[in-house]
Amino acid sequence: MPGPDDHGYGLIRCLADGNCHSALELALELGIREEEVLGALATLTEAGLRLKQTQADGFQLTQPLELLQARRIEEGLTQESRRLIQTVDVLEQVDSTNAWLQGQAKCDPGHGRACLAELQTAGRGRRGRKWLAPPGGSLCLSVSWHFPANLSDMSGLSLVCGVAVVRALEGLGVENLGLKWPNDLTWDGRKLGGLLVEMRSSGSGAVYVVVGLGLNLNLGAYAEEIVGGWGGEPVDLASILPGGMPGRNMLAAALLNALANVLEEFSRLGFSALRPEWERLDCLRGRTVNVHGEDWTLRGTALGVDAAGALRLVVDGKVIDCVAGEVSVRLENATAD
């Protein structure tokens, strides 16, 4: 998927009101040539921006877009979340919110920093996959967290982050959510979002973690390209909540509140305290699955997860533990991945 050029965010900002704007009007607003406007709009459309051209030779978003604002997100944080998340950064455009946070100064032990972006040109998924995030049609959010050196077991961290996302969405009225081991968020069996957790240890034994979330908000026709990128059928919040989707800033704040709470709880109590909640959401348990490694495949029945968050799989009558980060899971007779 091509990435927007340097004018991408400026055009989105101009078009966010949902009104019709001519190429000349946009060019004057941004101080560029009309040809540059047309080229940038073509690139944004190819990247998934939901744009229509009107009979008056103008350009208009299919619906108004609430731009992300750090101040509005911070206003939605609880007092405890404000204490735990020291900074909220909203970027106009970035290659990857995870990569950007990894390049920043580490937060203090027990605290975090959040980063969101309107345009993400090189989002990353697990095992080197690219995360496709159409402009305005998804929420790209990352949180960095500094775990102290005395926390010996990081097992299950990616699973509990999924629990946090479900908590936030259920609090906003979304039902029928599930978690597909190790990092997929599902709705009625379809992929709603995905998580990527990246860790680095310091010489002191402390662990610096960046949790990235990609959440589908309104994919429209771009869902077809998402299918090609993921190999499975996606779903978005606009389809799930036809009566009205929450504002993007409100949604971001709810997700950050839940993530801060879960990361702090995990730091104190580990995976065991959150395991029952994850098991309630487990959409693989009891199903026949294929587990794929680099050069091997296992086919068996999923039994849930063990105390460390590994997937337990019955293969030919023997229970095998599959560790997150080494495998992907494919439902039998399905294409979701």
N, C-alpha and C positions, 0 to 999 in steps of 0.2 A: 504494500500500500504506500503510495507516495505521501510525503509529508508536506504540510503547508509551508510556503516561504515566509519571509519576514513580515509580510503584510497580512498574514492570516488572522492574527488576533484582532488587528485593527478593523478588518472587515466584519468579523463576527461581532465586535463591539458596536459597530454602526448598524448592523442588521438586527441586533438583539431585540429591538422594540417591536419587531414583527411587521413593521410598515414597509411599503415599497420604496426602494431607493434606486435611482438611475446610476449607471456607471459613471456619468459625469459628476453627479453629486458625491458619490463615494470617492472619486479621484480627488475632488477639491477638498473633501474632509481630511483625507490622508496625505494630501500633498504629493500625489503620484500621478502617472499618466493613466488614461482610460485603458490602454492596452495592458498595463500592469494589473489593473483591477480585474479585467476579464480573465487574464491568465491565472491570477490568484484564486478567483472564484471557481474556475474550472478545476484547479487542483483541490480546493476544499470540497467541491462536489464529489470528485473522485475518491476523496478520503472519507466520504460518508456524510457530509453536511447536508441536511434536508432543506434544499433550496429550490424555489420555483421562479421561473421567469414569467413576468406578467405581460399582458397584451400591450401595455404602455412602455414596453422595452425597459422595464425595471426589474429589480431583483428583490426577493422577499423570502424570509424563512417561512416554512410551512406553519410554524407557530412561534410566538415570542419565546425568547430564551432568557432565563434568569442567570446572569453572570455570577461567577463565584467571587465572593468578597471576604477577605480575612476578618474584617471587623464584624460582619454579620454572623460568620461562623463562630467566632469567639463569644458573641453575645448569646449563642445557643448552648454554650458549654456550661455544665454544672460547676459549682464552686470547686468541687474536688477535681474535676477534669482540668480546670484552669490551673490548679496547683500542680497536677501531674504533667500536663502538656505545656511546656514553657513557651513555645512559639508555634504559630500557624502561618505558614507561607502559602500564598496563592500566586502561582506563576502564570504568565501569559502563554508561554510555550516552552517545552522542555523535551528532551529525548525520552527520559524515563524519570518518573518521580522517585522510584527506588534508587536509581543511580545518582540523582541529584542529592538526596539525603545522605548517601554514603560518602559524598564529597564534602559534606559540611562538618563543622566541629561537633564532636560527640556531646550529647546531652549529659547532664549530671546523673549519677546512679539513682535509679528509681524514678526517673523522669523521661519524658519523650518530647518529640518535635514532630509536627505534621506538615505535610506538603501536598498541595493539590495543584492541578494544572488544567487550563482550558483546552490546550492542544498538547497531546503527547504523541511524538512522532516515532518512537522506538520502544514502546512498552514491551515488557518482558513477561513471559509466562514460564512455567516449569519446563525443565529439560531443554532449554534453549529456544522454546517456541516464542513467537511474536504474539503479543496481545493486541488485538485490533480494537481501537477505540475511536469511533466516529466522532468528530467535533460536535459538541452539544448533545450527543446521543448516549453518552456514558459518563460515569464518574470515575476519575483516576485519582486515587488517594493513597498516600503512604504515610506510615508512622514509624519513626525511629525510637528505640527504647534501649536504655542502658541497664542491663542486669548486673547486680553486684557479683563479686568473685565468690561469695559464699553460697551461691545457688549452683548446686552441683549437677542437677538433672534438667536439661532443656527439652526432654522428650515430650512430645505431644503439643509443643507450642503452636505449630501450624493448625492443629485441630481446634485448639481453644480460640484461636483468632476467628475461625469460622463460626464458633458458638457466639462470639461477640457480634458478628454481622447479623446473624439470625435474631439475636436479642433486639438489636436496633430496629430491624425491619418488622418484626412481630409487634414491637411497641408502636409502630406506625400503621398497624392494621393489616399487614401482609400475612396470609395464611398459606398452608400447604408447602412450607419451605423444608428443605432437606439438605444434608451435607453428604457429599460423595467423596470418600476417602481418596487422597489426603487433603485436597484443597479446593474442591468445587462446591459452589453454592447452587442449589437447584430449586426449581419450583415445578411441582407436578412432573418431575423427572426430566425437565428441560433446564439447560444451563442458564442461570441468571447472572453468575459472576464467578470470579476466581481469585485466589490468593497466592501470593508468592512471598515466602519468608526467607530472608537471607541473613546469615549470621557471620560475625567475625569475633574471634577471641583475642584479648590483649595479653601481654606478658604477665599481667597481674592475675589473670584468670577471669576477669570480668568479660561479659559477652555483650557485644553491640549488635542489635537486631534491627532490621528494617522489614516492616510488614507492608506489602503492597496489595491493594484491592482494586480490581476492575469490576465495575457494576454496570450492567446494561440498564439504561434509562428509557431510551426511545430510539430503536434501531431503524424502524421503517423498512424501506426496500433494501437497506444495507445489510439486513439480516442474511441475505443470500451469500454475501461475501464472508460474513462471520461463519456461516456453515462451512464454507470452503476452508477457512482458517482453522476451525476447531474439529471438523469432521462430525459434528452433531448439531441438532436443532437448538437454537438459542431461544430465549424469551426475554422480555424487558418489562420494567415496572409499569410502563404506560399500558401494556396489554393486561397486566395483572390488576391494576387499579384504574379501570376506565372512568370511575367517578371522579378522579382527580388525583394527580401525583403530588407529593409534598414538594415544596420548593427545594432547589438544589442546595442552598445554604443550610436550610433546616435539616435536610437529609444528611449532609456532611457532618453537622454538629452531632446529630444522633449517633452516627457511626463512630465518631471520635469519643463521645461519652462512653459508649459500650466498649470500645477497644481499650481505653484507658482503664476502665474498671476491671476488665478481664486480665489485662497484662499485669496490673497490680496484684490481683488475686492469684494469678499464676506464680508471681514472684514469691508470694508468701506461702502458698499451699501446694503448688505443683499441679500436674495434670489430674491427679486422683480426685481432687475436689470438683473438677469440671467434667470428669468422665461420664457420669450419669446423664448429664445434659447433652453431651455429644451423642451418646448412645440413643437417646430419644429421637435424634435427628438423622441417625444413620440410615441412608437409603439403599445400602448394599446388603445389609444383614439378611441372611437366608437366601440370597440370590446366587445363581451361578455366574461367575465372572471369569474373565481372562486377565491375568496379570502379566504385563510385558516388561522385561528387563532389556538390557542393551542387546543381548543376543539369545534370549530365551523367553519362553512363554509358559505360564502355569495356568491351568484351568481347574477351578474348584468352586467350593461353596463358601461364601463369606460368613464368618462367625462374629463379626464385630472387631473390636480392637483390644489389645492387652493393656496392662498397666502403664506401658511406655508409649502407647499410641500406635503400635505396629498393627497392621491388618492381619487378622488370623484367618487362615485359609485352609479348608479341608481338601486335600488332594490325595485321591486313592486311599482314603481312610486315615491319612496322617495329617496332623495339624502343623502347618508351616506358618511362621511369622514373617511378614513382608514389611520391610522398613521403609518409611516415607522417604522420598527423594531418590529411590532407586528403581521405582516401578511406576507404571501408569495402570489404570484400571479401565477395562472395557466390559460393559454389560453384555452378557451372552445374547446373540442375535440382535445386537443394536450397534449403532455407529457412534454413539456418544463417547467422547474421550476427555 
